[in-house]
């Protein structure tokens, strides 16, 4: 039965037959109209008799609310984790209001009931904010003009005051309404995302070719490599500008996964050595990997995930009572690329079976440490006891277990991997979100879903079981709630406008960290694989948008931002596309932090993608 708009003295109702789905309340001196864009989607235009200085466009749903979403910002009220984040519908009784450049679909809210679900969002041109509340058990969604946020504004681990932009009065306002049947709990937003993607989608012109990206990343990785006086060798986790010495200075820490990606970077250099025969690439990679084997391994199968000084130096501090945490993200990532490094070292003529042994030890620890329900801890102490027990980030431990099974044929590794996957997938299905992957903020995020997607696709390829493909698509749609589907027009004079940064294809970091980063390059291979497996071209379009954003602003050695030349391969870790930063002056700027993971993820993706023409 068709959905129809009906007008009465109280406004407009959207109905299926005699059933009212939602209502647009009448507003004095305003005329509303609805133009169909697609089945279940309308462009809502409101005209006023004369220009006004503020406007609120409201949808009231007729059915009790069961689950809601502000994509990239608030997932059913957030509340999981700790620290500053938007929690619930309001703050001190005043509803949260979010600017259009904070949400991954402009000024978007989504509300799901038992039978119907509805999304409301603004145009790419911006100017709107959004809010969602619950009245009499039902969702009330709003588009609000002019753009504003309150009652306070989320910043980096703290709060800033509410704000509102002054804009010239106008007499025409638009929004997009999307309605769908609630086909599965906590999944109906997939239909909204598909429509929004098609609505904003465009072809992208890649700023660089894959071969050029390889060269720039390789230069950057070599720049990051250094040998410390205490004998440690590796890749510094970050470069930052130091105003006191007027130069870029390096972090003194090495990290095996997450930000530092020491194991992955070494694999890239070994790969390039095998292509070019350039011995410096091999020697840098092997010296870094040898450092991790020499200094990081622990007798229980764990390993240090960050090296600042040789462990014997750490043990002598505070009588050895340093509660060093070892997280699942670093452990799982490190083991995956230690397995890979062992293969590459063999091909390079410098066999290092100890790399494989170190990874196998971690997999054996994982089999012992996994809970009966399949869950790993988020992090452990160096003695193997649990530090932080919960978080979807534990799914990173699944990935090396596949490698251990393929290497040994021992079913215990595959059994452990499947049990863990079932646990984390079940948690995701129950909650509608994943958690604790962004290690600088303990909250709902996207990073923790990335290994779950990789595991689902790999399990499908290994078993052919249809459920894994279906679950992979569910996880990918969740990842798309963080994906910016629109291009923000940044204000005159801002750094992001000056450098021509495009938010399209970027991803919001987490519920507590609303800046944009290029993390989605991690799962570009899985999105391309979904396109092949399903025949659905949206997956490939999204993959291209993610790649496009992920290769923006890589310096060729001549790039100048903030009056400083960026060395070759430098790329900001994130961009502040909204009012998010340490002070109220840190809006619409780059992070100024140059870390390893974006390049590492790009090179892993290129290793996994056979046909690079898909990224041209």
KAVEN-V940654 format. One line per field, one symbol per residue. ss: DSSP state (@ for helix, = for strand, . for the rest). psi: psi as a letter, one per 20 degrees, with the letter a starting at -180 (. if undefined). Layout:
ss->???
psi->???
//
This chain:
ss->..======..======..=======....=========..============..================...==..............==..==.===.........=====..======.......=======..========..=======....======.....============.......@@@@@@@@@@@@.........@@@@@@@@@@@@@@@===.....====.=====....====...==......@@@@@@@@@@@@@@@..@@@@@@@@@@@@@@@@@@=.....=..==...@@@@@.@@@@....===@@@@@@@@@@@@@@@@@@@@.....@@@@@@@@@@@@@@@@@.........===....===...@@@@@@@@@@@@@@@@@..@@@@@@@@@@@@@@@@@@@@@..==........==.@@@@@@@@@@@@@@@@@..@@@@@@@@@@@@@@@..=...........@@@@@.......====..=====.@@@@@@@@@@@@@@@@..@@@@@@@@@@@@@@.........==..==........==..............=..===.@@@@@@@@@@@@...@@@@.
psi->pqpqpppaijbqppqocippgrqoqqpqkqpqqopphrpjpqoopppqhqqriqqppppoqiqqphqrpopjgpnkjcipbrrpropahrokipqqppqhjhqhpplpqpppahhqqqqprarhibiqrqrprppkiqqoqqppprprqrirppaokaqrrqrpqpqqqrjpqqrppppqqnhppjihihggggghghgiqqqqopiqqhhhhggghggghhhhpqpqhjiqpbpqhqpqpohhjlrpqqqiqqphbcghkhgghhhghgghghhhjohhgghgghhghhghggihqqhjhrqpipohrqhhgghipkkjlompqoqhggggggggigghhgghhghijmpmhhgghgghhghggghhiprhiiqrqhqqrijirpfohqpihiihihghhgggghghjoihggggggggghghhggghghjrrqjhnijpnapahhiighggggggghghhhjphhhgghghggghghihipojqppoqqpiqghghikppipirpqgrhjnjrprkhihgjghhhhghgghijoihghggghgggghijqkpqjiipppkjppprpippqhrqnianoahriilqlrrhjporhhghghghgghhiognihij.
//
